[in-house]
Each structure stands twice: as C-alpha cells, then as structure tokens.
Amino acid sequence: MADEAHLTSASKSSACCRLPLARASELLSPGPVQVQPSYQQQENYLLAGKIAHKVLSQVASLCQQDGITAAELCKAGDEIAERLIQAEAGGNGGIAHPTSLGKNEIVANFAPTTQAYSSSNFLLKAGDFAKIQIGVHVEGYGAVIGETIVVGPPTNASSQTVSCDLTAAARGIADLCLRLIKPGSLNWDISDAVNCFLGDQFGGKVRGVVGLAAHNHTKDDIQGPKTINLFPTAEQRGDPNEECTLEEGEVYAVEVWVTDSPDPVPQPSTLLPTTLFNDARKAWPKDDADLDFVKMMIDHKAGTFPWSITIFDDEEGARAKIEKAVSAGLVDAYPPFLVTGVGSRVAQSVLTFEIIASGTFRITPVYQQ
C-alpha cells in the first residue's frame, strides 16, 4: 500500500553513494541471497507469500484476455485469493492488500470495482502497463507482492525499449535492495545506493517515483512504523523520525516504482475513484448507526488490514457512510496516484522479505513472466 505522505516537496539533489567497498551496480553480480529461517512465524509468512504469488500469476494471465477491464481483474484477483486462502490455509487468513491494478501512468492504490467503474476507460490493450499488487495474510502474518505486466506484443520498437528499461529498472532495484540490506542497515543508505544504481545504469532515462514508502510488517499489520522509502522527498529525508535502522528478525516490503515521466512526483487523482481504505485504529463512537455499520463490516471482513469498498454489498449505499468515517478520522482513505506527462508510464516491483543474520530471506517468490 503506497504511503503518500509529504509529497509536496521533492528533493532536486542527487544522492551520493555511501558504499566504501563496491558500487551499487556491482552488488548485482550473480549469486543467491543467503537464506535461513529466523523465527517461528515464518511458515505463516511463507504460505502467505506463496498464495499471493499464485494470485499474481493468475491475474497476470488474465491481463492478456481481449476486452478485459481493470475492474474485472481486481474482482478476479480477490476472488482467487479467497479461494486459495480457504484451500491452502484452511481459511486461517485473509486478504492483506486488495488486488489493485495501475494502468500506465497510474502509480498505485487503483482498485476499480465492477459495480460502478468497469467502463471502457479502463480496458487493457496491447502495449499497456498493468501493475498488479496483492497481499495475503495467514494467521495475521502478511506478505505483499506486485509486478508489472506488459499487455500483448509491443506496439513499436520505441515502446518496447521503454518497456524494457522501466521493468528492468524496477526489478533490478528490488533485487539490489535484497543484496544490500543486512542487520543494522540504515534505510537512507539503501535509498542512496538505489539512486546511484539508477543513475549509473539508466542515465536519467528512468526516474524513481518520489515520496512513497513501504513499511515493516508485524502480526495483523502491514503498515508498521518503520519504512523503506527509496526515493524520498526533501522533507522526508530531513525528518529525523523517518530514519530507521533495519534489524534482524524484522519483515518488510520493498515497493519500487519507476517512471519515464519528466516529473516523477505523483499526484492524487481528482478523477479516479478512491476505493481502498483502512481502519485508523482510533476509538469509534457507540451511538452512530452509520459508523457502527462501517466498523462492523471492517471487523468482519478485513480486521486491521487495508480493505476495498467491495466488502460492502451495496457499494454506493456504503460510500456516504465510509466518507463520514473518513471525515471523523476513523478511516484512512488511499486515493489513486499518478504521474503527469502525455504517454508517461510507471513500472513497479513489490516483494516481502525478512532480515536474517546473513542478509535477507525472500518471502514472496520471484514472479516469472
């Protein structure tokens, strides 16, 4: 789930590498990341990652169907996730991040619904970028995965080159993070290395989408207080509360978004619907029927994890009640974000990992397109 705080002032200065022994790009040399389980909850994390990967793979296949819409894909993703959770986890889990699908310039948090938003505006066609993200939890231990699917064959040679650059950059950065992170790493050191890698390898053709952070995961929570923000704004970088040390035994998501837009600062959309929310974990009043209904549905369908408006059978009837909860500060809303620039596109790579003594242990399997 993209954390969009402090997007108003993007840093204009280039980051400096702080890697005394090797350049960031050299750390991508062949060789597996060393793995070793570190605590008993890992089985639940691994099963959640396995299920999320299966959902992603099935939705990716559906993207190639003629005439399919983003809304239909999001619905299918959540339905596939629920079936697999029941079959493989005995129902002892749920959706930790509803299926979202960002088309082309849409960065994140776009999960249109078939009740109201399945128009041809969101049809996928050859050459489109489809950024799929899904999260699953088992016994409260959540894993999130995301990938960029290029729909159909490339429309022309130029489009193919851009597609390859963007997807290679997103996946290369995610892999670099796994190789760099060790117990005691500072989150900003990872950001510095990633920015150096991007400049070295792509020479300004690809830019990191600015200001969106991924969080540490704990039981019943995929939005913990510690963050990995690969392309921070100047305000974020200057905030001492944003700096953190990554410790052994912690679980994190890495969320990479890169773009060919000349302006990599994402903007909340004024046209796309907001359909993703989360309980703000505050005390709810007991004497309001609308708020009681919203809270009951959240507790029954989502718990402490992000949720889609689709948990309500009557989405339009529920929207006013949800907006009331948002206005009261009881529910956080996650609007879709996009980059500007005609024809601009965004690629993503999202994975979940644990920090172990020797480095990192990947929880979500590698997606093979």
C-alpha positions in Angstrom: 0.0 0.0 0.0 1.5 3.3 -1.1 2.1 5.7 1.7 1.7 9.1 0.1 2.8 11.4 3.0 4.8 14.6 2.3 4.6 14.6 -1.5 4.7 18.4 -1.8 8.5 19.0 -1.9 10.6 16.6 -3.9 14.3 16.6 -3.5 16.1 18.0 -6.5 19.6 16.9 -5.4 21.2 13.7 -6.5 22.0 11.1 -3.8 25.6 10.2 -3.0 26.6 6.5 -2.7 27.9 5.5 0.7 29.3 2.1 -0.2 33.1 2.0 0.5 33.8 -1.4 -1.0 31.7 -1.6 -4.1 29.4 0.4 -6.3 25.7 -0.4 -6.0 25.6 -1.9 -9.5 28.4 -4.3 -8.7 26.3 -5.8 -6.0 24.0 -7.3 -8.6 26.6 -9.9 -9.5 25.2 -13.4 -9.8 24.7 -15.5 -6.7 21.8 -16.3 -4.4 20.8 -14.3 -1.3 21.7 -16.4 1.7 18.6 -17.6 3.5 18.0 -19.0 6.9 14.7 -19.0 8.8 14.8 -16.9 11.9 11.6 -17.2 13.8 8.6 -19.5 14.2 6.1 -17.3 12.4 8.0 -17.7 9.1 5.8 -20.6 8.0 2.8 -18.3 8.0 4.7 -15.6 6.2 5.9 -18.1 3.6 2.5 -19.6 3.0 1.0 -16.1 2.6 3.7 -15.2 0.1 3.1 -18.4 -1.8 -0.6 -17.8 -2.1 -0.1 -14.1 -3.1 2.3 -15.2 -5.8 -0.2 -17.7 -7.2 -2.9 -14.9 -7.3 -0.5 -12.6 -9.0 0.4 -15.2 -11.6 -3.3 -16.0 -12.4 -4.3 -12.3 -12.7 -1.2 -11.7 -14.9 -2.5 -14.4 -17.3 -6.0 -12.8 -17.3 -4.4 -9.5 -18.4 -3.8 -10.9 -21.8 -7.5 -11.5 -22.5 -9.0 -9.3 -25.1 -11.5 -6.7 -23.7 -10.9 -7.3 -20.0 -11.1 -4.3 -17.7 -9.1 -3.3 -14.7 -12.3 -3.7 -12.6 -12.8 -7.3 -13.7 -9.2 -8.1 -12.9 -9.4 -6.7 -9.4 -12.5 -8.6 -8.7 -11.0 -11.8 -10.1 -7.8 -11.3 -8.0 -9.7 -11.0 -4.7 -11.9 -14.0 -5.6 -8.9 -16.1 -6.5 -7.2 -15.1 -3.2 -10.2 -16.0 -1.1 -10.4 -19.5 -2.8 -6.7 -20.2 -2.3 -6.7 -19.0 1.3 -9.5 -21.4 2.0 -7.9 -24.3 0.1 -4.2 -23.8 1.3 -4.5 -22.1 4.7 -7.7 -23.7 5.8 -9.4 -20.3 5.9 -7.0 -19.2 8.6 -6.1 -16.0 6.8 -7.4 -13.3 4.5 -6.6 -10.6 2.1 -3.9 -8.2 3.5 -4.0 -5.9 0.4 -6.9 -5.9 -2.0 -6.0 -6.5 -5.6 -5.1 -3.3 -7.3 -4.2 -2.6 -10.9 -2.5 0.6 -12.0 -2.6 1.1 -15.8 0.2 3.0 -17.4 0.6 6.4 -15.6 -1.3 5.3 -12.5 1.2 4.5 -9.8 -0.7 2.8 -7.0 -3.9 2.4 -5.0 -6.2 2.0 -8.0 -8.8 -0.8 -7.5 -11.8 0.0 -9.6 -15.0 -2.0 -8.9 -17.3 -3.8 -11.3 -20.4 -2.1 -9.8 -19.6 1.3 -10.9 -16.2 1.6 -12.7 -16.0 -1.1 -15.3 -16.3 1.3 -18.3 -14.2 1.0 -21.4 -11.9 3.8 -20.0 -10.2 1.0 -18.0 -9.9 -1.6 -20.8 -6.5 -3.1 -21.2 -5.0 -3.1 -24.7 -1.7 -4.1 -26.3 1.3 -2.1 -25.0 -0.4 -1.1 -21.7 1.4 -1.5 -18.4 -0.6 -3.3 -15.8 0.8 -3.0 -12.3 -0.8 -5.8 -10.2 -0.4 -5.7 -6.4 -2.0 -8.2 -3.9 -1.4 -9.1 -0.3 -2.4 -12.2 1.7 -2.1 -13.0 5.4 -2.1 -16.3 7.2 -2.9 -16.1 10.9 -2.2 -12.4 10.7 1.2 -12.6 9.0 1.0 -10.7 5.8 3.0 -10.8 2.5 2.5 -8.4 -0.4 3.7 -8.9 -3.9 3.5 -6.7 -7.0 4.7 -6.8 -10.6 4.4 -5.0 -14.0 2.7 -6.9 -16.8 3.1 -5.6 -20.4 -0.1 -6.4 -22.2 0.2 -8.1 -25.6 3.1 -7.6 -28.0 4.9 -4.2 -28.1 3.2 -1.6 -30.4 6.5 -0.3 -31.8 10.3 -0.5 -31.2 10.4 2.7 -29.2 7.7 1.4 -26.9 9.5 -1.9 -26.5 12.7 -0.1 -25.4 10.9 2.0 -22.8 9.1 -1.0 -21.5 12.3 -3.0 -21.1 14.1 -0.1 -19.4 11.3 0.5 -16.9 10.7 -3.1 -16.0 14.4 -3.9 -15.8 14.9 -0.9 -13.5 12.1 -1.8 -11.2 13.2 -5.5 -10.9 16.9 -4.6 -10.6 16.3 -2.1 -7.8 14.2 -4.7 -5.9 17.0 -7.2 -6.3 19.6 -4.7 -5.3 17.7 -4.0 -2.0 17.8 -7.7 -1.1 21.5 -7.8 -1.7 22.3 -4.6 0.3 20.1 -5.0 3.3 21.7 -6.5 6.4 21.0 -6.2 10.1 22.0 -2.7 11.2 21.5 -1.1 7.7 20.1 2.4 7.7 17.1 2.9 5.5 18.6 6.1 3.9 21.8 4.2 3.0 19.6 1.8 0.9 18.0 4.8 -0.7 21.3 6.4 -1.6 22.6 3.2 -3.2 19.4 2.7 -5.2 19.6 6.3 -6.6 23.3 5.7 -7.6 22.3 2.4 -9.3 19.5 4.1 -11.2 21.8 6.9 -12.4 24.6 4.5 -13.3 22.5 2.0 -15.2 19.9 4.2 -16.9 21.5 7.6 -17.2 18.4 9.7 -16.5 16.0 7.8 -18.8 14.3 6.3 -15.8 13.4 8.1 -12.6 12.2 6.9 -9.2 8.6 7.9 -8.3 9.1 10.2 -5.4 7.9 10.1 -1.8 6.1 6.7 -1.5 7.2 4.5 1.4 6.9 0.8 2.2 6.6 -0.4 5.8 7.7 -3.1 8.2 5.2 -6.0 8.7 4.2 -7.4 12.1 1.3 -9.6 13.1 -2.0 -8.1 11.9 -0.2 -5.1 10.4 1.5 -4.4 7.0 1.9 -0.7 7.8 4.3 -0.6 10.7 6.1 2.5 11.9 9.5 1.8 10.2 9.8 2.5 6.5 11.9 1.9 3.4 11.5 5.0 1.2 13.7 4.6 -1.9 13.0 8.0 -3.4 12.2 10.3 -0.5 11.2 14.0 -0.8 13.5 16.6 0.7 11.0 16.9 3.6 11.0 13.2 4.3 14.8 13.0 4.1 15.2 15.9 6.5 12.8 14.4 9.1 14.8 12.6 11.9 11.7 10.5 12.6 11.8 9.0 9.1 15.3 7.5 9.6 15.4 4.0 11.0 17.8 1.0 11.4 16.7 -2.3 9.9 17.0 -5.1 12.4 17.4 -8.9 12.3 14.0 -10.7 12.5 12.0 -7.8 11.0 9.8 -8.3 8.0 9.5 -5.5 5.3 8.0 -4.9 1.9 10.1 -3.2 -0.7 7.9 -1.2 -3.1 9.7 0.1 -6.2 8.0 2.5 -8.6 10.0 4.0 -11.6 8.8 6.1 -14.5 9.8 7.7 -17.8 7.8 10.9 -16.8 9.9 14.1 -16.6 8.1 14.8 -13.4 8.4 11.8 -11.0 6.3 13.4 -8.2 3.0 11.5 -8.1 -0.2 13.4 -7.7 -3.5 12.2 -6.2 -6.1 11.8 -8.9 -9.1 14.0 -8.9 -11.0 11.8 -11.4 -10.3 8.2 -10.4 -12.4 6.8 -7.6 -11.0 6.1 -4.1 -11.9 2.5 -3.2 -9.1 1.5 -0.8 -9.3 2.3 2.9 -8.0 1.1 6.3 -9.2 1.4 9.9 -7.3 4.3 11.5 -7.3 2.3 14.8 -8.9 5.0 16.9 -11.8 4.7 19.4 -15.1 4.6 17.5 -18.2 6.2 18.9 -21.0 3.9 20.0 -24.1 5.9 19.2 -24.0 6.4 15.4 -25.7 3.8 13.3 -23.8 4.7 10.1 -20.4 4.4 11.9 -21.5 1.3 13.7 -22.3 -0.4 10.4 -18.9 0.6 8.8 -17.0 -0.7 11.9 -18.9 -3.9 11.9 -18.1 -4.6 8.3 -14.4 -3.7 8.7 -14.1 -6.0 11.7 -15.9 -8.9 10.0 -14.3 -8.6 6.5 -10.9 -7.0 6.9 -9.8 -6.6 10.6 -6.7 -4.4 10.8 -5.7 -4.8 7.1 -6.4 -2.5 4.2 -9.8 -3.1 2.6 -11.8 -2.3 -0.6 -15.2 -0.8 -0.7 -16.2 -4.1 -2.2 -16.5 -5.6 1.3 -19.9 -3.8 1.2 -22.6 -5.5 -0.9 -24.1 -2.1 -1.8 -21.0 0.0 -2.6 -22.8 3.2 -3.5 -25.0 2.9 -0.4 -22.0 2.5 1.7 -19.9 5.3 0.3 -21.6 8.1 2.2 -21.1 6.1 5.5 -17.4 5.5 4.6 -16.9 9.1 3.9 -18.4 10.0 7.2 -15.9 7.7 8.9 -13.0 9.3 6.9 -14.1 12.8 7.9 -14.2 11.7 11.5 -10.6 10.4 11.3 -11.7 6.8 11.9 -10.8 5.5 8.5 -7.8 6.3 6.3 -8.5 6.7 2.6 -5.9 5.8 -0.1 -6.6 7.7 -3.3 -5.0 6.5 -6.5 -1.8 8.4 -7.5 -0.5 9.0 -11.0 2.4 10.8 -12.7 1.8 13.5 -15.3 3.1 13.8 -18.8 1.5 12.6 -22.0 2.1 8.9 -22.6 4.1 8.5 -19.4 4.3 5.1 -17.7 5.2 3.6 -14.4 6.6 0.2 -13.6 6.7 -1.5 -10.2 8.2 -4.4 -8.4 7.0 -5.2 -4.9 8.2 -8.0 -2.7 8.3 -9.0 1.0 11.3 -10.2 2.9 12.7 -11.0 6.3 16.1 -9.7 7.6 18.3 -12.5 8.8 21.8 -12.7 10.3 23.4 -13.1 6.8 21.3 -10.6 4.9 17.7 -11.2 3.6 15.3 -14.0 3.2 12.8 -13.6 0.4 9.2 -14.4 1.5 7.3 -13.8 -1.8 8.6 -16.0 -4.7 10.1 -14.4 -7.8 7.5 -13.8 -10.5 8.4 -15.3 -13.9 6.5 -13.7 -16.7 
